[in-house]
Amino acid sequence: MKNDGAALVLFSGGQDSTVCLAYALDRYGRVETVGFDYGQRHGVELECRQTVRSEIARVFPAWGSRLGPDRVLHIASFGAIADTALTSEAEIVMLESGLPSTFVPGRNLVFFTYAAALGYRRGLHTLIGGMCETDYSGYPDCRDATLRALGEAIRLGTEIPFTIETPLMWLSKAETWELAERLGGQALIDLMIEHTHTCYRGERGKRHDWGYGCGTCPACELRARGYEQWQAARAENRRRQSG
Ligand code: ZN
């Protein structure tokens, strides 16, 4: 554990950023979180993040002692430019570009740039995000090459040796559940299922094995498939161990 280190986690209250928060609390002595309100069409994600933070601190007291303040930065002007399905009432469809209409151009570039400015002020020089290019929707700003280039730009632009860590970059969604279990056992899995939010439509009515959501949007489908694959791999492992 790098107990002397300090990290800032890009935290949305979703499944991936919650695993990143657990990862950071496992490694760093001081961890703060940042979220972005860019006029998402549902505030449910922003509510979930407060619940996830307080539940993590309650269920894992050692992590709670390292968990510092949270900030929500309001960047509504960015949401106004990136007027796509996620920030407006348009339906979620696949576009000719091959990207879903939920794509907000350059979102992660903006998020990390804001995070670096905040980290500069707070003395948090490790920036952690849940971007992933294994099971993903094809967003170019989630890719490792993009974020390595951005890290370099941030270091040059601030003269601070910032590092961008993306612990989920090469994991499948099933492996992300596996990492969560390794970090926090069944208690973290239960917490994620009950309190994290993934659904693009902002629905929390129906409870599935993998958590709450509409069950049919691309984000719900990805989450459901990952969970099922993880469960299947676990069952297979148990069968092998007992046989
Ligand atoms: Zn959904």
py3Dmol code that shows the C-alpha trace and the ligand (Angstrom):
import py3Dmol

protein = """\
ATOM      1  CA  MET A   1       0.000   0.000   0.000  1.00  0.00           C
ATOM      2  CA  LYS A   2       1.235   3.462  -0.914  1.00  0.00           C
ATOM      3  CA  ASN A   3      -0.063   4.928   2.326  1.00  0.00           C
ATOM      4  CA  ASP A   4       1.773   8.192   1.938  1.00  0.00           C
ATOM      5  CA  GLY A   5       0.233   8.828  -1.462  1.00  0.00           C
ATOM      6  CA  ALA A   6      -2.841  10.828  -2.246  1.00  0.00           C
ATOM      7  CA  ALA A   7      -5.289  10.301  -5.066  1.00  0.00           C
ATOM      8  CA  LEU A   8      -8.278  11.961  -6.662  1.00  0.00           C
ATOM      9  CA  VAL A   9     -10.926   9.602  -8.076  1.00  0.00           C
ATOM     10  CA  LEU A  10     -13.285  10.594 -10.877  1.00  0.00           C
ATOM     11  CA  PHE A  11     -16.392   9.276  -9.202  1.00  0.00           C
ATOM     12  CA  SER A  12     -19.808   9.103 -10.840  1.00  0.00           C
ATOM     13  CA  GLY A  13     -21.537   6.689  -8.486  1.00  0.00           C
ATOM     14  CA  GLY A  14     -21.512   4.008 -11.185  1.00  0.00           C
ATOM     15  CA  GLN A  15     -20.154   0.495 -10.971  1.00  0.00           C
ATOM     16  CA  ASP A  16     -16.771   1.202 -12.564  1.00  0.00           C
ATOM     17  CA  SER A  17     -15.910   4.334 -10.631  1.00  0.00           C
ATOM     18  CA  THR A  18     -16.943   2.620  -7.383  1.00  0.00           C
ATOM     19  CA  VAL A  19     -14.407  -0.147  -8.058  1.00  0.00           C
ATOM     20  CA  CYS A  20     -11.856   2.607  -8.762  1.00  0.00           C
ATOM     21  CA  LEU A  21     -12.689   4.243  -5.445  1.00  0.00           C
ATOM     22  CA  ALA A  22     -12.164   0.935  -3.613  1.00  0.00           C
ATOM     23  CA  TYR A  23      -8.905   0.430  -5.539  1.00  0.00           C
ATOM     24  CA  ALA A  24      -7.708   3.899  -4.477  1.00  0.00           C
ATOM     25  CA  LEU A  25      -8.720   3.444  -0.821  1.00  0.00           C
ATOM     26  CA  ASP A  26      -6.824   0.148  -0.791  1.00  0.00           C
ATOM     27  CA  ARG A  27      -3.635   1.841  -2.035  1.00  0.00           C
ATOM     28  CA  TYR A  28      -3.525   5.460  -1.000  1.00  0.00           C
ATOM     29  CA  GLY A  29      -3.530   7.135   2.387  1.00  0.00           C
ATOM     30  CA  ARG A  30      -5.684  10.060   1.341  1.00  0.00           C
ATOM     31  CA  VAL A  31      -8.397   9.810  -1.284  1.00  0.00           C
ATOM     32  CA  GLU A  32     -10.778  12.500  -2.461  1.00  0.00           C
ATOM     33  CA  THR A  33     -13.524  12.285  -5.078  1.00  0.00           C
ATOM     34  CA  VAL A  34     -14.754  14.561  -7.822  1.00  0.00           C
ATOM     35  CA  GLY A  35     -17.958  14.391  -9.839  1.00  0.00           C
ATOM     36  CA  PHE A  36     -19.338  16.423 -12.704  1.00  0.00           C
ATOM     37  CA  ASP A  37     -22.758  17.897 -13.182  1.00  0.00           C
ATOM     38  CA  TYR A  38     -23.000  18.751 -16.857  1.00  0.00           C
ATOM     39  CA  GLY A  39     -26.765  18.703 -17.050  1.00  0.00           C
ATOM     40  CA  GLN A  40     -27.234  14.930 -17.169  1.00  0.00           C
ATOM     41  CA  ARG A  41     -30.839  14.232 -17.899  1.00  0.00           C
ATOM     42  CA  HIS A  42     -31.206  12.365 -14.651  1.00  0.00           C
ATOM     43  CA  GLY A  43     -29.891  13.470 -11.301  1.00  0.00           C
ATOM     44  CA  VAL A  44     -30.130   9.900  -9.982  1.00  0.00           C
ATOM     45  CA  GLU A  45     -26.429   9.294 -10.683  1.00  0.00           C
ATOM     46  CA  LEU A  46     -25.457  12.309  -8.598  1.00  0.00           C
ATOM     47  CA  GLU A  47     -27.635  11.080  -5.715  1.00  0.00           C
ATOM     48  CA  CYS A  48     -26.178   7.574  -5.881  1.00  0.00           C
ATOM     49  CA  ARG A  49     -22.641   8.825  -5.512  1.00  0.00           C
ATOM     50  CA  GLN A  50     -23.365  10.291  -2.061  1.00  0.00           C
ATOM     51  CA  THR A  51     -24.939   7.021  -0.921  1.00  0.00           C
ATOM     52  CA  VAL A  52     -22.052   4.938  -2.281  1.00  0.00           C
ATOM     53  CA  ARG A  53     -19.486   7.153  -0.531  1.00  0.00           C
ATOM     54  CA  SER A  54     -21.253   6.990   2.837  1.00  0.00           C
ATOM     55  CA  GLU A  55     -21.877   3.233   2.550  1.00  0.00           C
ATOM     56  CA  ILE A  56     -18.209   2.585   1.719  1.00  0.00           C
ATOM     57  CA  ALA A  57     -17.155   4.587   4.773  1.00  0.00           C
ATOM     58  CA  ARG A  58     -19.687   2.747   6.968  1.00  0.00           C
ATOM     59  CA  VAL A  59     -18.999  -0.818   5.762  1.00  0.00           C
ATOM     60  CA  PHE A  60     -15.199  -0.388   5.510  1.00  0.00           C
ATOM     61  CA  PRO A  61     -14.083   1.828   8.429  1.00  0.00           C
ATOM     62  CA  ALA A  62     -10.384   1.613   7.457  1.00  0.00           C
ATOM     63  CA  TRP A  63     -11.276   2.966   4.017  1.00  0.00           C
ATOM     64  CA  GLY A  64     -13.611   5.512   5.603  1.00  0.00           C
ATOM     65  CA  SER A  65     -10.699   6.956   7.578  1.00  0.00           C
ATOM     66  CA  ARG A  66      -8.839   7.666   4.312  1.00  0.00           C
ATOM     67  CA  LEU A  67     -11.815   9.042   2.421  1.00  0.00           C
ATOM     68  CA  GLY A  68     -11.607  12.823   2.181  1.00  0.00           C
ATOM     69  CA  PRO A  69     -13.975  15.410   0.772  1.00  0.00           C
ATOM     70  CA  ASP A  70     -16.069  15.174  -2.373  1.00  0.00           C
ATOM     71  CA  ARG A  71     -16.677  17.907  -4.904  1.00  0.00           C
ATOM     72  CA  VAL A  72     -19.233  18.205  -7.673  1.00  0.00           C
ATOM     73  CA  LEU A  73     -18.089  20.583 -10.403  1.00  0.00           C
ATOM     74  CA  HIS A  74     -20.787  22.207 -12.469  1.00  0.00           C
ATOM     75  CA  ILE A  75     -19.911  22.256 -16.140  1.00  0.00           C
ATOM     76  CA  ALA A  76     -23.329  22.798 -17.670  1.00  0.00           C
ATOM     77  CA  SER A  77     -21.841  24.774 -20.560  1.00  0.00           C
ATOM     78  CA  PHE A  78     -20.051  21.586 -21.655  1.00  0.00           C
ATOM     79  CA  GLY A  79     -23.328  19.703 -21.491  1.00  0.00           C
ATOM     80  CA  ALA A  80     -24.904  22.379 -23.663  1.00  0.00           C
ATOM     81  CA  ILE A  81     -22.288  21.849 -26.386  1.00  0.00           C
ATOM     82  CA  ALA A  82     -22.323  18.073 -26.111  1.00  0.00           C
ATOM     83  CA  ASP A  83     -26.073  17.913 -26.582  1.00  0.00           C
ATOM     84  CA  THR A  84     -26.578  14.180 -27.118  1.00  0.00           C
ATOM     85  CA  ALA A  85     -28.905  11.533 -25.758  1.00  0.00           C
ATOM     86  CA  LEU A  86     -27.269  11.509 -22.343  1.00  0.00           C
ATOM     87  CA  THR A  87     -27.926  15.187 -21.706  1.00  0.00           C
ATOM     88  CA  SER A  88     -31.170  15.649 -23.627  1.00  0.00           C
ATOM     89  CA  GLU A  89     -34.382  13.753 -24.204  1.00  0.00           C
ATOM     90  CA  ALA A  90     -33.325  12.195 -27.526  1.00  0.00           C
ATOM     91  CA  GLU A  91     -33.595   8.403 -27.825  1.00  0.00           C
ATOM     92  CA  ILE A  92     -30.502   6.214 -27.493  1.00  0.00           C
ATOM     93  CA  VAL A  93     -29.600   4.846 -30.938  1.00  0.00           C
ATOM     94  CA  MET A  94     -26.509   3.783 -32.877  1.00  0.00           C
ATOM     95  CA  LEU A  95     -25.219   6.572 -35.123  1.00  0.00           C
ATOM     96  CA  GLU A  96     -23.623   6.239 -38.562  1.00  0.00           C
ATOM     97  CA  SER A  97     -20.225   6.839 -36.921  1.00  0.00           C
ATOM     98  CA  GLY A  98     -20.652   3.483 -35.159  1.00  0.00           C
ATOM     99  CA  LEU A  99     -20.922   5.226 -31.785  1.00  0.00           C
ATOM    100  CA  PRO A 100     -24.075   5.225 -29.670  1.00  0.00           C
ATOM    101  CA  SER A 101     -25.914   8.559 -29.420  1.00  0.00           C
ATOM    102  CA  THR A 102     -24.926   8.633 -25.735  1.00  0.00           C
ATOM    103  CA  PHE A 103     -21.396   9.609 -26.797  1.00  0.00           C
ATOM    104  CA  VAL A 104     -20.474  13.012 -25.390  1.00  0.00           C
ATOM    105  CA  PRO A 105     -17.477  14.132 -27.482  1.00  0.00           C
ATOM    106  CA  GLY A 106     -14.260  14.456 -25.487  1.00  0.00           C
ATOM    107  CA  ARG A 107     -15.950  14.068 -22.129  1.00  0.00           C
ATOM    108  CA  ASN A 108     -13.018  12.343 -20.424  1.00  0.00           C
ATOM    109  CA  LEU A 109     -10.568  14.948 -21.723  1.00  0.00           C
ATOM    110  CA  VAL A 110     -12.640  17.627 -20.005  1.00  0.00           C
ATOM    111  CA  PHE A 111     -13.104  15.586 -16.818  1.00  0.00           C
ATOM    112  CA  PHE A 112      -9.390  14.863 -16.351  1.00  0.00           C
ATOM    113  CA  THR A 113      -8.425  18.456 -17.136  1.00  0.00           C
ATOM    114  CA  TYR A 114     -10.781  19.699 -14.416  1.00  0.00           C
ATOM    115  CA  ALA A 115      -9.582  16.944 -12.083  1.00  0.00           C
ATOM    116  CA  ALA A 116      -5.965  18.007 -12.629  1.00  0.00           C
ATOM    117  CA  ALA A 117      -6.814  21.625 -11.789  1.00  0.00           C
ATOM    118  CA  LEU A 118      -8.518  20.472  -8.589  1.00  0.00           C
ATOM    119  CA  GLY A 119      -5.721  17.995  -7.810  1.00  0.00           C
ATOM    120  CA  TYR A 120      -3.161  20.763  -8.264  1.00  0.00           C
ATOM    121  CA  ARG A 121      -4.876  22.836  -5.564  1.00  0.00           C
ATOM    122  CA  ARG A 122      -5.485  19.875  -3.236  1.00  0.00           C
ATOM    123  CA  GLY A 123      -2.035  18.252  -3.576  1.00  0.00           C
ATOM    124  CA  LEU A 124      -3.531  15.135  -5.203  1.00  0.00           C
ATOM    125  CA  HIS A 125      -1.260  14.164  -8.051  1.00  0.00           C
ATOM    126  CA  THR A 126      -2.641  10.730  -8.877  1.00  0.00           C
ATOM    127  CA  LEU A 127      -5.843  10.947 -10.905  1.00  0.00           C
ATOM    128  CA  ILE A 128      -7.879   7.758 -11.153  1.00  0.00           C
ATOM    129  CA  GLY A 129     -10.665   6.991 -13.616  1.00  0.00           C
ATOM    130  CA  GLY A 130     -12.687   3.928 -14.598  1.00  0.00           C
ATOM    131  CA  MET A 131     -12.179   4.151 -18.352  1.00  0.00           C
ATOM    132  CA  CYS A 132     -11.912   0.848 -20.124  1.00  0.00           C
ATOM    133  CA  GLU A 133     -11.310  -0.210 -23.686  1.00  0.00           C
ATOM    134  CA  THR A 134     -12.099  -3.916 -23.294  1.00  0.00           C
ATOM    135  CA  ASP A 135     -15.912  -4.104 -22.971  1.00  0.00           C
ATOM    136  CA  TYR A 136     -16.787  -0.602 -24.031  1.00  0.00           C
ATOM    137  CA  SER A 137     -18.970   1.330 -26.387  1.00  0.00           C
ATOM    138  CA  GLY A 138     -16.143   2.512 -28.657  1.00  0.00           C
ATOM    139  CA  TYR A 139     -15.723   5.977 -27.169  1.00  0.00           C
ATOM    140  CA  PRO A 140     -12.291   7.181 -28.364  1.00  0.00           C
ATOM    141  CA  ASP A 141     -11.754   9.244 -25.195  1.00  0.00           C
ATOM    142  CA  CYS A 142     -11.818   6.024 -23.099  1.00  0.00           C
ATOM    143  CA  ARG A 143      -8.791   4.550 -24.842  1.00  0.00           C
ATOM    144  CA  ASP A 144      -5.434   4.034 -23.191  1.00  0.00           C
ATOM    145  CA  ALA A 145      -3.581   5.897 -25.963  1.00  0.00           C
ATOM    146  CA  THR A 146      -5.853   8.939 -25.528  1.00  0.00           C
ATOM    147  CA  LEU A 147      -5.368   9.027 -21.767  1.00  0.00           C
ATOM    148  CA  ARG A 148      -1.602   8.521 -21.973  1.00  0.00           C
ATOM    149  CA  ALA A 149      -1.396  11.508 -24.325  1.00  0.00           C
ATOM    150  CA  LEU A 150      -3.645  13.538 -22.030  1.00  0.00           C
ATOM    151  CA  GLY A 151      -1.475  12.665 -19.019  1.00  0.00           C
ATOM    152  CA  GLU A 152       1.537  14.002 -20.887  1.00  0.00           C
ATOM    153  CA  ALA A 153      -0.322  17.205 -21.820  1.00  0.00           C
ATOM    154  CA  ILE A 154      -1.381  17.709 -18.195  1.00  0.00           C
ATOM    155  CA  ARG A 155       2.178  17.189 -16.925  1.00  0.00           C
ATOM    156  CA  LEU A 156       3.527  19.680 -19.448  1.00  0.00           C
ATOM    157  CA  GLY A 157       0.712  22.134 -18.815  1.00  0.00           C
ATOM    158  CA  THR A 158       1.034  22.123 -15.017  1.00  0.00           C
ATOM    159  CA  GLU A 159       4.709  21.237 -14.430  1.00  0.00           C
ATOM    160  CA  ILE A 160       3.452  18.727 -11.852  1.00  0.00           C
ATOM    161  CA  PRO A 161       4.252  15.010 -12.276  1.00  0.00           C
ATOM    162  CA  PHE A 162       0.598  13.971 -12.407  1.00  0.00           C
ATOM    163  CA  THR A 163      -0.175  10.334 -13.155  1.00  0.00           C
ATOM    164  CA  ILE A 164      -3.426   9.099 -14.623  1.00  0.00           C
ATOM    165  CA  GLU A 165      -4.309   5.611 -13.394  1.00  0.00           C
ATOM    166  CA  THR A 166      -6.978   3.557 -15.140  1.00  0.00           C
ATOM    167  CA  PRO A 167      -7.100   0.259 -13.246  1.00  0.00           C
ATOM    168  CA  LEU A 168      -9.972  -1.108 -15.355  1.00  0.00           C
ATOM    169  CA  MET A 169      -8.473  -0.323 -18.759  1.00  0.00           C
ATOM    170  CA  TRP A 170      -7.712  -3.924 -19.727  1.00  0.00           C
ATOM    171  CA  LEU A 171     -10.381  -5.706 -17.715  1.00  0.00           C
ATOM    172  CA  SER A 172     -13.622  -7.132 -19.052  1.00  0.00           C
ATOM    173  CA  LYS A 173     -16.789  -6.254 -17.132  1.00  0.00           C
ATOM    174  CA  ALA A 174     -16.672  -9.737 -15.581  1.00  0.00           C
ATOM    175  CA  GLU A 175     -13.081  -9.121 -14.447  1.00  0.00           C
ATOM    176  CA  THR A 176     -14.158  -5.789 -12.952  1.00  0.00           C
ATOM    177  CA  TRP A 177     -16.593  -7.655 -10.656  1.00  0.00           C
ATOM    178  CA  GLU A 178     -13.750 -10.050  -9.838  1.00  0.00           C
ATOM    179  CA  LEU A 179     -11.489  -7.127  -8.892  1.00  0.00           C
ATOM    180  CA  ALA A 180     -14.251  -5.703  -6.690  1.00  0.00           C
ATOM    181  CA  GLU A 181     -14.543  -9.000  -4.871  1.00  0.00           C
ATOM    182  CA  ARG A 182     -10.777  -9.161  -4.379  1.00  0.00           C
ATOM    183  CA  LEU A 183     -10.746  -5.629  -2.939  1.00  0.00           C
ATOM    184  CA  GLY A 184     -13.782  -5.751  -0.682  1.00  0.00           C
ATOM    185  CA  GLY A 185     -15.247  -9.259  -0.727  1.00  0.00           C
ATOM    186  CA  GLN A 186     -18.963  -9.950  -0.894  1.00  0.00           C
ATOM    187  CA  ALA A 187     -19.655  -6.820   1.172  1.00  0.00           C
ATOM    188  CA  LEU A 188     -18.387  -4.616  -1.666  1.00  0.00           C
ATOM    189  CA  ILE A 189     -20.285  -6.665  -4.266  1.00  0.00           C
ATOM    190  CA  ASP A 190     -23.513  -6.244  -2.275  1.00  0.00           C
ATOM    191  CA  LEU A 191     -22.872  -2.525  -1.858  1.00  0.00           C
ATOM    192  CA  MET A 192     -22.309  -2.140  -5.610  1.00  0.00           C
ATOM    193  CA  ILE A 193     -25.447  -4.067  -6.525  1.00  0.00           C
ATOM    194  CA  GLU A 194     -27.629  -2.081  -4.120  1.00  0.00           C
ATOM    195  CA  HIS A 195     -26.251   1.414  -4.515  1.00  0.00           C
ATOM    196  CA  THR A 196     -24.302   2.005  -7.730  1.00  0.00           C
ATOM    197  CA  HIS A 197     -26.028   3.322 -10.802  1.00  0.00           C
ATOM    198  CA  THR A 198     -25.346   2.468 -14.430  1.00  0.00           C
ATOM    199  CA  CYS A 199     -28.584   2.821 -16.435  1.00  0.00           C
ATOM    200  CA  TYR A 200     -28.493   5.460 -19.185  1.00  0.00           C
ATOM    201  CA  ARG A 201     -32.228   6.003 -18.765  1.00  0.00           C
ATOM    202  CA  GLY A 202     -31.854   6.777 -15.067  1.00  0.00           C
ATOM    203  CA  GLU A 203     -34.265   4.019 -14.044  1.00  0.00           C
ATOM    204  CA  ARG A 204     -33.977   2.458 -10.587  1.00  0.00           C
ATOM    205  CA  GLY A 205     -37.373   0.784 -10.363  1.00  0.00           C
ATOM    206  CA  LYS A 206     -36.574  -2.830 -11.115  1.00  0.00           C
ATOM    207  CA  ARG A 207     -34.036  -4.821  -9.090  1.00  0.00           C
ATOM    208  CA  HIS A 208     -32.103  -7.409 -11.124  1.00  0.00           C
ATOM    209  CA  ASP A 209     -29.391  -9.789  -9.833  1.00  0.00           C
ATOM    210  CA  TRP A 210     -26.821  -7.234 -10.993  1.00  0.00           C
ATOM    211  CA  GLY A 211     -28.582  -4.180  -9.563  1.00  0.00           C
ATOM    212  CA  TYR A 212     -31.145  -1.603 -10.640  1.00  0.00           C
ATOM    213  CA  GLY A 213     -31.879  -0.359 -14.149  1.00  0.00           C
ATOM    214  CA  CYS A 214     -34.125  -0.585 -17.191  1.00  0.00           C
ATOM    215  CA  GLY A 215     -32.302  -3.736 -18.319  1.00  0.00           C
ATOM    216  CA  THR A 216     -32.412  -2.834 -22.016  1.00  0.00           C
ATOM    217  CA  CYS A 217     -30.208   0.250 -22.565  1.00  0.00           C
ATOM    218  CA  PRO A 218     -26.574  -0.366 -23.673  1.00  0.00           C
ATOM    219  CA  ALA A 219     -25.226   0.371 -20.162  1.00  0.00           C
ATOM    220  CA  CYS A 220     -27.640  -2.046 -18.460  1.00  0.00           C
ATOM    221  CA  GLU A 221     -26.940  -4.744 -21.059  1.00  0.00           C
ATOM    222  CA  LEU A 222     -23.183  -4.396 -20.553  1.00  0.00           C
ATOM    223  CA  ARG A 223     -23.554  -4.549 -16.775  1.00  0.00           C
ATOM    224  CA  ALA A 224     -25.924  -7.535 -16.882  1.00  0.00           C
ATOM    225  CA  ARG A 225     -23.710  -9.484 -19.291  1.00  0.00           C
ATOM    226  CA  GLY A 226     -20.572  -8.809 -17.234  1.00  0.00           C
ATOM    227  CA  TYR A 227     -22.274  -9.908 -14.046  1.00  0.00           C
ATOM    228  CA  GLU A 228     -23.588 -13.117 -15.636  1.00  0.00           C
ATOM    229  CA  GLN A 229     -20.162 -13.951 -17.086  1.00  0.00           C
ATOM    230  CA  TRP A 230     -18.532 -13.372 -13.694  1.00  0.00           C
ATOM    231  CA  GLN A 231     -21.114 -15.577 -11.961  1.00  0.00           C
ATOM    232  CA  ALA A 232     -20.586 -18.306 -14.572  1.00  0.00           C
ATOM    233  CA  ALA A 233     -16.777 -18.149 -14.156  1.00  0.00           C
ATOM    234  CA  ARG A 234     -17.157 -18.375 -10.373  1.00  0.00           C
ATOM    235  CA  ALA A 235     -19.455 -21.402 -10.620  1.00  0.00           C
ATOM    236  CA  GLU A 236     -17.003 -23.077 -13.008  1.00  0.00           C
ATOM    237  CA  ASN A 237     -14.108 -22.435 -10.581  1.00  0.00           C
ATOM    238  CA  ARG A 238     -16.056 -23.897  -7.671  1.00  0.00           C
ATOM    239  CA  ARG A 239     -16.989 -26.939  -9.729  1.00  0.00           C
ATOM    240  CA  ARG A 240     -13.330 -27.511 -10.654  1.00  0.00           C
ATOM    241  CA  GLN A 241     -12.147 -27.092  -7.048  1.00  0.00           C
ATOM    242  CA  SER A 242     -14.697 -29.566  -5.714  1.00  0.00           C
ATOM    243  CA  GLY A 243     -14.148 -32.030  -8.564  1.00  0.00           C
TER     244      GLY A 243
END
"""
ligand_1 = """\
1
ZN
Zn -30.776 0.947 -18.512
"""
view = py3Dmol.view(width=600, height=400)
view.addModel(protein, "pdb")
view.setStyle({"model": 0}, {"cartoon": {"style": "trace"}})
view.addModel(ligand_1, "xyz")
view.setStyle({"model": 1}, {"stick": {}})
view.zoomTo()
view.show()
